Amino acid sequence: MVITVVLLVIDRQALFQWLAVRQQDAIDYTSQNLWKAIGIAFVVYVIVTASGFPGSTALSIVSATILPYWASVFTVSFASTLGATCAMLMSRYLFRDMVKSWFGEKYDSFEEAWERDGIWYLYSMRMAPYVPFFSINLLMGLTKIRVKDYWIASQLGMLPGTLVNLYLGSKLAPLSELSEKGFSGVFTTPLIIGFTLLALVPIVIRFWIRRKTDRLNSD
């Protein structure tokens, strides 16, 4: 109820224009202080990923509207892996019993899948997650996986989704253009390709994983 009242009071057009100005300020700052901007984005993304705060995907897309594409790939790929590793280690050394009791009976099915497929199970969840990434981080903390193996599997497994999300973000028009032309005026071919990849890549990966899993089980 309170949120509804606030939304009615706020001038949405003015809010949109304010966000457009803030975005342009961030772009201008990045053009003059690229490595500082990368450092700020890196720290923010590590904190968001490690804490499990929702919105990491949206944050990655936003970063691609401000940073150059290569810089956003570098930042999000390594920061998300570092944040995931921090969350895994916290689960292993600080919250082990709490995490195990939190998942309850679901942990038994996870443990069975982990013992059967090993690190391949982690790869499959990273590439086409069956559960949210933060839950994966917590569950993997209950295993004996080595930090190095966890890092590599997470880095490589999350990379396809990261590339697609950031490509989409890099093709989004600035908010100032959206404010002037509307969404229909900035719906370009690269943007259509980005949305198509965003929809198709998880399906293709899931199909590939299923075929790979069936082949391994048949062997």
Residue frames as a rotation matrix with the C-alpha (Angstrom) as fourth column:
MET 1
0.571 0.821 0.000 0.00
0.821 -0.571 0.000 0.00
0.000 0.000 -1.000 0.00
VAL 2
0.480 -0.474 -0.738 2.78
0.132 -0.793 0.595 2.43
-0.867 -0.383 -0.318 0.96
ILE 3
-0.582 -0.753 0.306 4.72
0.379 0.081 0.922 1.60
-0.719 0.653 0.238 -2.23
THR 4
-0.122 0.644 0.755 1.61
0.989 0.014 0.148 2.27
0.084 0.765 -0.638 -4.35
VAL 5
0.807 0.431 -0.405 1.11
0.509 -0.855 0.104 5.68
-0.301 -0.290 -0.909 -2.75
VAL 6
0.062 -0.881 -0.468 4.77
0.066 -0.465 0.883 6.58
-0.996 -0.085 0.030 -3.29
LEU 7
-0.627 -0.297 0.720 4.57
0.668 0.271 0.693 5.59
-0.401 0.916 0.029 -6.97
LEU 8
0.330 0.837 0.437 1.49
0.934 -0.356 -0.023 7.77
0.136 0.416 -0.899 -7.43
VAL 9
0.765 -0.064 -0.641 3.20
0.253 -0.885 0.390 10.75
-0.592 -0.461 -0.661 -5.82
ILE 10
-0.249 -0.967 -0.061 6.43
0.231 -0.121 0.965 10.45
-0.941 0.226 0.254 -7.82
ASP 11
0.584 0.274 -0.764 6.54
-0.632 -0.438 -0.639 12.17
-0.510 0.856 -0.083 -11.19
ARG 12
0.594 -0.335 0.731 7.60
0.357 0.924 0.134 9.18
-0.721 0.181 0.669 -13.29
GLN 13
0.797 -0.299 0.525 8.82
0.466 -0.249 -0.849 11.28
0.385 0.921 -0.060 -16.20
ALA 14
0.664 -0.563 0.493 10.94
-0.657 -0.754 0.024 13.40
0.358 -0.340 -0.870 -13.87
LEU 15
0.536 -0.448 0.716 12.34
-0.396 0.615 0.682 10.24
-0.745 -0.649 0.152 -12.26
PHE 16
0.711 -0.237 0.662 13.19
0.623 0.650 -0.436 8.83
-0.326 0.722 0.610 -15.67
GLN 17
0.762 -0.426 0.489 14.94
0.059 -0.706 -0.706 12.05
0.645 0.566 -0.513 -16.66
TRP 18
0.612 -0.543 0.575 16.86
-0.782 -0.311 0.539 12.06
-0.114 -0.780 -0.616 -13.36
LEU 19
0.550 -0.391 0.738 18.03
0.101 0.908 0.406 8.49
-0.829 -0.149 0.539 -14.01
ALA 20
0.793 -0.244 0.557 19.05
0.587 0.068 -0.806 9.49
0.159 0.967 0.198 -17.55
VAL 21
0.699 -0.551 0.456 21.20
-0.491 -0.833 -0.254 12.31
0.520 -0.046 -0.853 -16.15
ARG 22
0.502 -0.510 0.698 22.80
-0.644 0.318 0.696 9.98
-0.577 -0.799 -0.169 -13.58
GLN 23
0.683 -0.243 0.689 23.54
0.485 0.856 -0.179 7.44
-0.546 0.457 0.702 -16.32
GLN 24
0.777 -0.397 0.489 25.19
0.305 -0.442 -0.844 10.10
0.551 0.804 -0.223 -18.48
ASP 25
0.629 -0.563 0.536 27.22
-0.768 -0.559 0.312 11.31
0.124 -0.608 -0.784 -15.48
ALA 26
0.534 -0.399 0.745 28.43
-0.195 0.800 0.568 7.73
-0.822 -0.449 0.350 -14.95
ILE 27
0.745 -0.240 0.623 29.34
0.660 0.406 -0.632 7.40
-0.101 0.882 0.461 -18.65
ASP 28
0.752 -0.468 0.463 31.24
-0.191 -0.828 -0.527 10.70
0.631 0.308 -0.713 -18.56
TYR 29
0.548 -0.557 0.623 33.08
-0.769 -0.042 0.638 9.66
-0.329 -0.829 -0.452 -15.40
THR 30
0.618 -0.278 0.735 33.98
0.232 0.958 0.167 6.31
-0.751 0.067 0.657 -16.97
SER 31
0.836 -0.290 0.466 35.34
0.458 -0.099 -0.883 7.94
0.302 0.952 0.050 -20.13
GLN 32
0.511 -0.649 0.564 37.73
-0.525 -0.755 -0.393 10.00
0.681 -0.096 -0.726 -17.98
ASN 33
-0.246 -0.539 0.805 38.47
-0.964 0.224 -0.144 7.45
-0.103 -0.812 -0.575 -15.22
LEU 34
0.225 0.436 -0.872 38.04
-0.664 0.723 0.190 4.03
0.713 0.536 0.452 -16.80
TRP 35
-0.387 -0.459 -0.799 40.04
0.147 0.825 -0.545 1.95
0.910 -0.329 -0.252 -14.33
LYS 36
-0.946 0.157 0.284 38.53
-0.320 -0.310 -0.895 3.68
-0.053 -0.938 0.344 -11.32
ALA 37
-0.049 0.989 -0.141 35.07
-0.999 -0.046 0.027 3.00
0.020 0.142 0.990 -12.72
ILE 38
0.099 0.007 -0.995 36.01
-0.322 0.946 -0.025 -0.64
0.941 0.323 0.096 -13.29
GLY 39
-0.825 -0.503 -0.259 37.27
0.097 0.325 -0.941 -0.85
0.557 -0.801 -0.220 -9.70
ILE 40
-0.677 0.652 0.341 34.05
-0.698 -0.423 -0.578 0.62
-0.232 -0.630 0.741 -8.30
ALA 41
0.248 0.805 -0.539 31.87
-0.910 0.384 0.154 -1.68
0.331 0.453 0.828 -10.40
PHE 42
-0.237 -0.441 -0.866 34.02
-0.148 0.897 -0.416 -4.67
0.960 0.029 -0.278 -9.43
VAL 43
-0.982 -0.172 0.081 33.68
-0.093 0.058 -0.994 -4.04
0.166 -0.983 -0.073 -5.68
VAL 44
-0.344 0.929 0.133 29.93
-0.900 -0.287 -0.327 -3.42
-0.266 -0.233 0.935 -5.92
TYR 45
0.276 0.478 -0.834 29.39
-0.755 0.645 0.120 -6.60
0.595 0.597 0.538 -7.94
VAL 46
-0.592 -0.538 -0.600 31.45
-0.012 0.750 -0.661 -8.73
0.806 -0.385 -0.450 -5.55
ILE 47
-0.919 0.263 0.295 29.42
-0.352 -0.205 -0.913 -7.47
-0.180 -0.943 0.281 -2.59
VAL 48
-0.021 0.976 -0.216 26.08
-0.993 -0.045 -0.108 -8.07
-0.115 0.212 0.970 -4.36
THR 49
0.161 0.047 -0.986 27.08
-0.518 0.854 -0.044 -11.58
0.840 0.518 0.162 -5.48
ALA 50
-0.747 -0.549 -0.374 28.61
0.021 0.543 -0.839 -12.65
0.664 -0.635 -0.394 -2.16
SER 51
-0.850 0.437 0.294 25.66
-0.444 -0.294 -0.847 -11.38
-0.284 -0.850 0.443 -0.13
GLY 52
-0.727 0.612 0.312 23.04
0.670 0.731 0.128 -12.99
-0.150 0.302 -0.941 -2.33
PHE 53
-0.368 0.594 -0.715 21.29
-0.090 -0.788 -0.609 -9.66
-0.926 -0.160 0.343 -2.79
PRO 54
0.208 0.510 0.835 18.82
0.763 0.449 -0.465 -10.01
-0.612 0.733 -0.296 -5.71
GLY 55
0.899 0.258 -0.354 19.43
-0.009 -0.798 -0.603 -8.11
-0.438 0.545 -0.715 -8.91
SER 56
-0.042 -0.999 0.029 22.89
0.008 0.029 1.000 -9.24
-0.999 0.042 0.007 -9.99
THR 57
-0.205 0.025 0.978 21.67
0.920 0.347 0.184 -9.90
-0.335 0.937 -0.094 -13.56
ALA 58
0.795 0.541 0.277 20.10
0.598 -0.775 -0.204 -6.46
0.104 0.327 -0.939 -13.81
LEU 59
0.673 -0.616 -0.409 23.28
-0.136 -0.646 0.751 -4.95
-0.727 -0.450 -0.519 -12.35
SER 60
-0.280 -0.801 0.529 25.40
0.463 0.370 0.805 -6.68
-0.841 0.470 0.267 -15.00
ILE 61
0.150 0.414 0.898 23.17
0.986 -0.126 -0.106 -5.30
0.069 0.901 -0.428 -17.77
VAL 62
0.965 0.196 -0.173 23.38
0.226 -0.959 0.171 -1.81
-0.132 -0.204 -0.970 -16.27
SER 63
0.268 -0.945 -0.187 27.18
0.047 -0.181 0.982 -2.05
-0.962 -0.272 -0.004 -16.12
ALA 64
-0.339 -0.385 0.858 27.26
0.814 0.337 0.473 -2.79
-0.471 0.859 0.200 -19.85
THR 65
0.619 0.580 0.529 25.34
0.755 -0.626 -0.197 0.43
0.217 0.521 -0.825 -20.55
ILE 66
0.945 -0.297 -0.136 28.12
-0.198 -0.853 0.484 2.40
-0.260 -0.430 -0.865 -18.85
LEU 67
0.065 -0.978 0.197 31.38
-0.312 0.168 0.935 0.49
-0.948 -0.122 -0.294 -19.29
PRO 68
-0.177 -0.210 -0.962 32.88
-0.980 0.131 0.152 -0.57
0.094 0.969 -0.229 -22.63
TYR 69
0.727 0.579 -0.370 31.84
-0.567 0.809 0.153 -4.12
0.388 0.099 0.916 -23.50
TRP 70
0.127 -0.750 -0.649 35.28
0.139 0.662 -0.737 -5.64
0.982 0.003 0.189 -22.89
ALA 71
-0.732 -0.420 0.536 35.50
-0.397 -0.377 -0.837 -3.87
0.553 -0.826 0.109 -19.53
SER 72
0.093 0.845 0.526 32.05
-0.994 0.053 0.092 -5.04
0.050 -0.532 0.845 -18.45
VAL 73
0.699 0.093 -0.709 32.90
-0.226 0.969 -0.096 -8.64
0.678 0.227 0.699 -19.42
PHE 74
-0.340 -0.910 -0.237 36.15
0.116 0.210 -0.971 -8.49
0.933 -0.358 0.034 -17.42
THR 75
-0.662 0.079 0.746 34.45
-0.669 -0.512 -0.539 -6.89
0.339 -0.856 0.392 -14.42
VAL 76
0.308 0.911 0.274 31.33
-0.949 0.273 0.161 -9.02
0.072 -0.310 0.948 -14.22
SER 77
0.554 -0.103 -0.826 33.03
-0.203 0.946 -0.254 -12.32
0.808 0.309 0.503 -15.05
PHE 78
-0.419 -0.823 -0.383 35.76
0.246 0.302 -0.921 -12.07
0.874 -0.480 0.076 -12.42
ALA 79
-0.698 0.194 0.689 33.70
-0.657 -0.557 -0.509 -10.19
0.285 -0.808 0.516 -9.81
SER 80
0.413 0.910 -0.022 30.84
-0.846 0.393 0.362 -12.69
0.338 -0.131 0.932 -9.98
THR 81
0.390 -0.348 -0.852 33.28
0.133 0.938 -0.321 -15.59
0.911 0.012 0.412 -9.60
LEU 82
-0.725 -0.680 0.111 35.02
0.035 -0.198 -0.980 -13.93
0.688 -0.706 0.167 -6.67
GLY 83
-0.384 0.668 0.638 31.70
-0.903 -0.417 -0.107 -13.15
0.195 -0.617 0.763 -5.00
ALA 84
0.614 0.615 -0.494 30.46
-0.542 0.784 0.302 -16.70
0.574 0.082 0.815 -5.56
THR 85
-0.027 -0.727 -0.686 33.67
0.290 0.651 -0.701 -18.10
0.957 -0.218 0.193 -4.09
CYS 86
-0.807 -0.215 0.549 33.36
-0.387 -0.510 -0.768 -15.86
0.445 -0.833 0.328 -1.03
ALA 87
0.114 0.940 0.321 29.78
-0.973 0.041 0.225 -17.05
0.199 -0.338 0.920 -0.51
MET 88
0.555 0.034 -0.831 30.88
-0.146 0.988 -0.058 -20.68
0.819 0.153 0.553 -0.87
LEU 89
-0.468 -0.830 -0.303 33.65
0.248 0.205 -0.947 -20.25
0.848 -0.518 0.110 1.70
MET 90
-0.615 0.331 0.716 31.31
-0.746 -0.539 -0.392 -18.51
0.256 -0.775 0.578 4.14
SER 91
0.517 0.835 -0.188 28.91
-0.755 0.549 0.360 -21.42
0.404 -0.044 0.914 3.79
ARG 92
0.338 -0.469 -0.816 31.73
0.132 0.882 -0.453 -23.90
0.932 0.046 0.360 4.40
TYR 93
-0.533 -0.767 -0.357 33.37
0.486 0.067 -0.871 -22.28
0.693 -0.638 0.337 7.40
LEU 94
-0.944 0.141 0.297 30.77
-0.302 -0.730 -0.613 -20.02
0.130 -0.669 0.732 9.02
PHE 95
-0.241 0.964 0.114 27.24
-0.930 -0.195 -0.313 -21.18
-0.279 -0.181 0.943 8.24
ARG 96
-0.836 -0.197 -0.512 27.58
-0.426 0.821 0.380 -24.88
0.346 0.536 -0.770 7.43
ASP 97
-0.850 0.519 -0.091 24.98
0.471 0.671 -0.573 -26.25
-0.237 -0.530 -0.815 9.87
MET 98
-0.284 0.766 -0.576 22.55
-0.158 -0.630 -0.760 -23.43
-0.946 -0.125 0.300 9.18
VAL 99
-0.393 0.079 -0.916 22.78
-0.910 -0.179 0.375 -23.92
-0.134 0.981 0.142 5.40
LYS 100
-0.941 -0.012 -0.339 22.29
-0.091 0.972 0.218 -27.67
0.327 0.236 -0.915 5.71
SER 101
-0.636 0.748 -0.189 19.21
0.557 0.276 -0.784 -27.26
-0.535 -0.603 -0.592 7.87
TRP 102
-0.368 0.462 -0.807 17.92
-0.485 -0.836 -0.257 -24.46
-0.793 0.296 0.532 5.65
PHE 103
-0.498 0.127 -0.858 17.75
-0.838 0.184 0.513 -26.70
0.223 0.975 0.015 2.56
GLY 104
0.064 0.608 0.791 16.41
-0.790 0.515 -0.332 -29.65
-0.609 -0.604 0.513 4.54
GLU 105
0.392 0.182 0.902 15.34
0.158 0.952 -0.261 -32.58
-0.906 0.245 0.345 2.37
LYS 106
0.984 -0.032 -0.176 16.48
-0.178 -0.294 -0.939 -30.78
-0.022 0.955 -0.295 -0.79
TYR 107
0.211 -0.975 0.068 20.06
-0.949 -0.187 0.252 -31.20
-0.233 -0.118 -0.965 0.38
ASP 108
0.035 -0.171 0.985 19.78
-0.172 0.970 0.174 -34.99
-0.984 -0.175 0.005 0.12
SER 109
0.796 0.298 0.527 18.92
0.443 0.308 -0.842 -34.83
-0.413 0.903 0.113 -3.59
PHE 110
0.805 -0.581 -0.122 21.74
-0.570 -0.698 -0.435 -32.35
0.168 0.419 -0.892 -4.15
GLU 111
0.055 -0.827 0.560 24.23
-0.807 0.294 0.513 -34.57
-0.588 -0.480 -0.651 -2.34
GLU 112
0.320 0.142 0.937 23.14
0.238 0.945 -0.224 -37.56
-0.917 0.295 0.269 -4.43
ALA 113
0.973 0.067 0.222 23.59
0.232 -0.234 -0.944 -35.61
-0.012 0.970 -0.243 -7.69
TRP 114
0.588 -0.807 0.053 26.96
-0.809 -0.588 0.012 -34.27
0.022 -0.050 -0.999 -6.55
GLU 115
0.002 -0.589 0.808 28.28
-0.491 0.703 0.513 -37.71
-0.871 -0.398 -0.288 -5.66
ARG 116
0.505 0.279 0.817 27.08
0.464 0.710 -0.530 -39.06
-0.728 0.647 0.229 -9.02
ASP 117
0.808 -0.052 0.587 28.26
0.548 -0.303 -0.780 -36.29
0.218 0.952 -0.216 -11.36
GLY 118
-0.004 -0.879 -0.477 30.92
0.928 -0.180 0.325 -34.44
-0.371 -0.442 0.817 -9.36
ILE 119
-0.547 -0.324 -0.772 32.22
0.192 -0.946 0.261 -31.19
-0.815 -0.006 0.580 -10.81
TRP 120
-0.891 0.300 0.340 30.19
0.354 -0.007 0.935 -31.76
0.283 0.954 -0.100 -13.98
TYR 121
0.043 0.947 -0.319 27.10
0.988 0.007 0.155 -31.12
0.149 -0.322 -0.935 -11.87
LEU 122
0.011 -0.124 -0.992 28.47
0.482 -0.869 0.114 -27.70
-0.876 -0.479 0.050 -10.93
TYR 123
-0.927 -0.366 -0.081 29.24
0.085 -0.415 0.906 -26.90
-0.365 0.833 0.416 -14.56
SER 124
-0.586 0.759 0.285 25.70
0.676 0.263 0.688 -27.83
0.447 0.596 -0.667 -15.57
MET 125
0.283 0.708 -0.647 24.11
0.935 -0.355 0.019 -25.68
-0.216 -0.610 -0.763 -12.87
ARG 126
-0.291 -0.470 -0.833 26.32
0.266 -0.876 0.402 -22.71
-0.919 -0.104 0.380 -13.76
MET 127
-0.986 -0.159 0.057 25.59
0.090 -0.206 0.975 -22.92
-0.143 0.966 0.217 -17.48
ALA 128
-0.365 0.930 0.037 21.84
-0.198 -0.116 0.973 -23.54
0.910 0.348 0.226 -17.15
PRO 129
-0.909 -0.197 0.367 21.04
-0.378 0.018 -0.926 -23.10
0.176 -0.980 -0.091 -13.46
TYR 130
-0.316 0.807 -0.499 18.38
0.438 0.591 0.678 -25.34
0.841 -0.004 -0.540 -11.99
VAL 131
0.479 0.377 -0.793 18.49
0.876 -0.265 0.403 -23.30
-0.058 -0.888 -0.457 -8.78
PRO 132
0.973 -0.109 0.205 19.47
-0.084 -0.988 -0.129 -19.64
0.217 0.109 -0.970 -8.14
PHE 133
0.267 -0.962 -0.052 23.21
0.038 0.064 -0.997 -18.96
0.963 0.265 0.054 -8.21
PHE 134
-0.147 -0.354 0.924 23.34
-0.856 -0.422 -0.298 -17.95
0.495 -0.835 -0.241 -4.56
SER 135
0.708 0.442 0.551 21.81
-0.655 0.702 0.279 -21.26
-0.264 -0.558 0.787 -3.51
ILE 136
0.818 -0.501 -0.281 24.43
0.182 0.690 -0.701 -23.03
0.545 0.522 0.656 -5.61
ASN 137
-0.040 -0.877 0.478 27.15
-0.401 -0.424 -0.812 -21.11
0.915 -0.224 -0.335 -3.79
LEU 138
0.074 0.139 0.987 25.78
-0.997 -0.011 0.077 -22.14
0.021 -0.990 0.138 -0.40
LEU 139
0.922 0.345 0.175 25.26
-0.347 0.938 -0.020 -25.78
-0.171 -0.042 0.984 -1.35
MET 140
0.622 -0.743 -0.246 28.74
0.104 0.390 -0.915 -26.13
0.776 0.543 0.321 -2.82
GLY 141
-0.052 -0.623 0.780 30.17
-0.806 -0.436 -0.401 -24.93
0.590 -0.649 -0.480 0.48
LEU 142
0.509 0.318 0.800 28.92
-0.774 0.575 0.264 -28.18
-0.376 -0.754 0.539 2.01
THR 143
0.968 -0.224 -0.112 31.03
0.126 0.821 -0.557 -30.26
0.217 0.525 0.823 -0.38
LYS 144
0.479 -0.872 -0.100 34.78
0.336 0.077 0.939 -30.92
-0.811 -0.484 0.330 -0.33
ILE 145
0.740 -0.169 0.652 35.40
0.639 -0.126 -0.758 -29.26
0.210 0.978 0.015 -3.68
ARG 146
-0.240 -0.900 -0.364 38.74
0.905 -0.343 0.253 -27.45
-0.352 -0.268 0.897 -3.91
VAL 147
0.259 0.326 -0.909 38.58
0.163 -0.942 -0.292 -23.67
-0.952 -0.073 -0.297 -4.18
LYS 148
-0.645 -0.579 -0.498 40.60
-0.397 -0.303 0.866 -23.73
-0.653 0.757 -0.034 -7.41
ASP 149
-0.874 0.357 0.329 38.21
0.486 0.665 0.567 -26.21
-0.016 0.656 -0.755 -9.05
TYR 150
0.064 0.941 -0.332 35.20
0.848 -0.226 -0.479 -24.25
-0.526 -0.251 -0.813 -7.83
TRP 151
-0.039 -0.166 -0.985 36.63
-0.150 -0.974 0.170 -21.01
-0.988 0.155 0.013 -9.23
ILE 152
-0.897 -0.394 -0.203 37.39
-0.257 0.090 0.962 -22.50
-0.360 0.915 -0.182 -12.67
ALA 153
-0.650 0.714 0.259 34.02
0.760 0.615 0.212 -24.24
-0.007 0.335 -0.942 -12.98
SER 154
0.214 0.753 -0.622 32.17
0.673 -0.576 -0.465 -21.09
-0.708 -0.319 -0.630 -11.92
GLN 155
-0.289 -0.419 -0.861 34.21
-0.274 -0.825 0.493 -18.80
-0.917 0.379 0.124 -14.17
LEU 156
-0.981 -0.147 -0.129 33.71
-0.167 0.290 0.942 -20.93
-0.101 0.946 -0.309 -17.27
GLY 157
-0.593 0.802 0.072 30.17
0.802 0.596 -0.039 -22.05
-0.075 0.035 -0.997 -16.46
MET 158
0.197 0.701 -0.686 28.80
0.582 -0.647 -0.493 -18.54
-0.789 -0.302 -0.535 -15.96
LEU 159
-0.661 -0.617 -0.427 30.64
0.086 -0.627 0.774 -17.04
-0.746 0.475 0.468 -18.94
PRO 160
-0.751 0.390 0.533 28.06
0.619 0.136 0.774 -17.83
0.230 0.911 -0.343 -21.68
GLY 161
0.308 0.927 -0.214 25.23
0.943 -0.267 0.199 -16.20
0.127 -0.263 -0.956 -19.73
THR 162
0.113 -0.371 -0.922 27.47
0.477 -0.793 0.378 -13.28
-0.871 -0.483 0.087 -18.81
LEU 163
-0.861 -0.498 0.101 28.41
0.298 -0.333 0.895 -12.63
-0.412 0.800 0.435 -22.44
VAL 164
-0.413 0.790 0.453 24.77
0.779 0.049 0.625 -12.66
0.472 0.611 -0.636 -23.53
ASN 165
0.456 0.610 -0.648 23.54
0.868 -0.466 0.172 -10.39
-0.197 -0.641 -0.742 -20.71
LEU 166
-0.087 -0.595 -0.799 26.31
0.320 -0.776 0.543 -7.89
-0.943 -0.209 0.258 -21.31
TYR 167
-0.866 -0.134 0.481 25.81
0.496 -0.123 0.859 -7.92
-0.056 0.983 0.173 -25.06
LEU 168
0.077 0.979 0.187 22.18
0.913 -0.145 0.380 -7.03
0.400 0.142 -0.906 -24.48
GLY 169
0.497 0.089 -0.863 23.14
0.658 -0.687 0.308 -4.26
-0.565 -0.721 -0.400 -22.08
SER 170
-0.512 -0.806 -0.297 25.72
0.361 -0.516 0.777 -2.85
-0.780 0.290 0.555 -24.49
LYS 171
-0.796 0.257 0.548 23.05
0.543 -0.098 0.834 -2.55
0.268 0.961 -0.061 -27.21
LEU 172
0.203 0.885 -0.420 20.49
0.965 -0.253 -0.066 -0.76
-0.165 -0.392 -0.905 -25.06
ALA 173
0.069 -0.107 0.992 20.00
0.474 -0.872 -0.127 2.88
0.878 0.479 -0.010 -25.97
PRO 174
-0.922 -0.383 -0.060 20.84
0.253 -0.476 -0.843 5.53
0.294 -0.792 0.535 -23.35
LEU 175
-0.329 0.839 -0.434 17.96
0.868 0.087 -0.489 6.45
-0.372 -0.538 -0.757 -21.08
SER 176
-0.463 0.129 -0.877 17.96
-0.138 -0.988 -0.073 9.95
-0.876 0.087 0.475 -22.57
GLU 177
-0.888 0.136 -0.440 17.08
-0.435 0.066 0.898 8.47
0.152 0.988 0.000 -25.99
LEU 178
-0.687 0.666 -0.290 14.42
0.667 0.737 0.112 6.24
0.288 -0.116 -0.951 -24.48
SER 179
-0.378 0.529 -0.760 12.90
0.527 -0.551 -0.646 9.29
-0.761 -0.645 -0.071 -22.82
GLU 180
-0.520 0.098 -0.848 12.72
-0.519 -0.825 0.223 11.16
-0.678 0.556 0.480 -26.14
LYS 181
-0.615 0.150 -0.775 11.85
-0.737 0.243 0.631 8.39
0.282 0.958 -0.039 -28.62
GLY 182
0.453 0.730 0.511 10.26
-0.845 0.535 -0.016 5.68
-0.285 -0.425 0.859 -26.49
PHE 183
-0.048 -0.497 0.867 11.10
-0.236 0.849 0.473 2.01
-0.970 -0.182 -0.158 -26.74
SER 184
0.666 0.371 0.647 9.78
0.475 0.457 -0.752 1.61
-0.574 0.808 0.128 -30.28
GLY 185
0.951 -0.269 -0.151 12.14
-0.303 -0.725 -0.618 4.30
0.056 0.634 -0.771 -31.56
VAL 186
0.081 -0.986 0.147 15.31
-0.995 -0.072 0.062 2.60
-0.051 -0.152 -0.987 -30.30
PHE 187
0.492 0.160 0.856 14.40
-0.264 0.964 -0.029 -1.04
-0.830 -0.211 0.516 -30.97
THR 188
0.155 -0.569 -0.808 17.33
-0.977 -0.207 -0.042 -1.78
-0.143 0.796 -0.588 -33.30
THR 189
0.612 0.021 -0.791 18.47
-0.411 0.863 -0.295 -4.99
0.676 0.505 0.536 -34.96
PRO 190
-0.486 -0.843 -0.231 21.37
-0.180 0.356 -0.917 -5.54
0.855 -0.404 -0.325 -32.49
LEU 191
-0.602 0.336 0.725 18.91
-0.794 -0.156 -0.587 -5.14
-0.084 -0.929 0.360 -29.63
ILE 192
0.549 0.809 -0.208 16.56
-0.833 0.551 -0.057 -7.70
0.068 0.205 0.976 -31.18
ILE 193
0.208 -0.584 -0.785 19.53
-0.199 0.760 -0.618 -10.07
0.958 0.285 0.042 -31.55
GLY 194
-0.744 -0.530 0.407 20.38
-0.452 -0.050 -0.891 -9.50
0.493 -0.846 -0.203 -27.88
PHE 195
-0.119 0.789 0.603 16.87
-0.944 0.098 -0.315 -10.37
-0.307 -0.607 0.733 -26.68
THR 196
0.670 0.335 -0.663 16.84
-0.605 0.763 -0.226 -13.42
0.430 0.553 0.714 -28.98
LEU 197
-0.224 -0.846 -0.483 20.14
-0.167 0.522 -0.837 -14.67
0.960 -0.107 -0.258 -27.56
LEU 198
-0.679 0.005 0.734 18.90
-0.722 -0.183 -0.667 -14.03
0.131 -0.983 0.127 -24.04
ALA 199
0.328 0.901 0.284 15.94
-0.902 0.388 -0.190 -16.33
-0.282 -0.194 0.940 -24.71
LEU 200
0.781 0.075 -0.620 17.66
-0.449 0.757 -0.474 -19.02
0.434 0.649 0.625 -26.78
VAL 201
-0.179 -0.980 -0.089 21.05
-0.623 0.182 -0.761 -19.52
0.761 -0.080 -0.643 -25.13
PRO 202
-0.437 0.009 0.899 19.72
-0.841 0.350 -0.412 -21.05
-0.318 -0.937 -0.146 -21.87
ILE 203
0.651 0.739 0.174 17.49
-0.601 0.641 -0.478 -23.41
-0.465 0.207 0.861 -23.89
VAL 204
0.625 -0.498 -0.601 20.37
-0.447 0.403 -0.799 -24.52
0.640 0.768 0.029 -26.14
ILE 205
-0.430 -0.843 0.323 22.69
-0.745 0.129 -0.655 -25.02
0.510 -0.522 -0.683 -23.18
ARG 206
-0.108 0.475 0.873 20.08
-0.829 0.442 -0.343 -26.98
-0.549 -0.761 0.346 -21.25
PHE 207
0.873 0.422 -0.245 19.49
-0.480 0.656 -0.582 -29.23
-0.085 0.626 0.775 -24.29
TRP 208
0.258 -0.872 -0.415 23.24
-0.492 0.252 -0.834 -29.79
0.832 0.419 -0.364 -24.69
ILE 209
-0.507 -0.425 0.750 23.64
-0.856 0.150 -0.494 -30.59
0.097 -0.893 -0.440 -21.00
ARG 210
0.361 0.740 0.567 20.77
-0.741 0.597 -0.308 -33.06
-0.567 -0.309 0.764 -21.10
ARG 211
0.864 -0.083 -0.497 22.28
-0.348 0.615 -0.708 -34.90
0.364 0.784 0.502 -24.07
LYS 212
-0.142 -0.990 0.003 25.71
-0.587 0.082 -0.805 -34.92
0.797 -0.116 -0.593 -22.43
THR 213
-0.346 0.078 0.935 24.27
-0.908 0.224 -0.354 -36.23
-0.237 -0.971 -0.007 -19.16
ASP 214
0.720 0.674 0.168 22.28
-0.587 0.720 -0.371 -38.96
-0.371 0.169 0.913 -20.92
ARG 215
0.595 -0.572 -0.565 25.41
-0.363 0.437 -0.823 -40.04
0.717 0.695 0.052 -22.81
LEU 216
-0.444 -0.794 0.415 27.47
-0.734 0.058 -0.677 -40.20
0.513 -0.605 -0.609 -19.60
ASN 217
-0.054 0.506 0.861 24.77
-0.863 0.410 -0.295 -42.18
-0.502 -0.759 0.414 -17.82
SER 218
0.874 0.410 -0.261 24.49
-0.485 0.708 -0.514 -44.64
-0.026 0.576 0.817 -20.73
ASP 219
0.166 -0.907 -0.387 28.25
-0.435 0.284 -0.854 -45.20
0.885 0.310 -0.347 -20.63
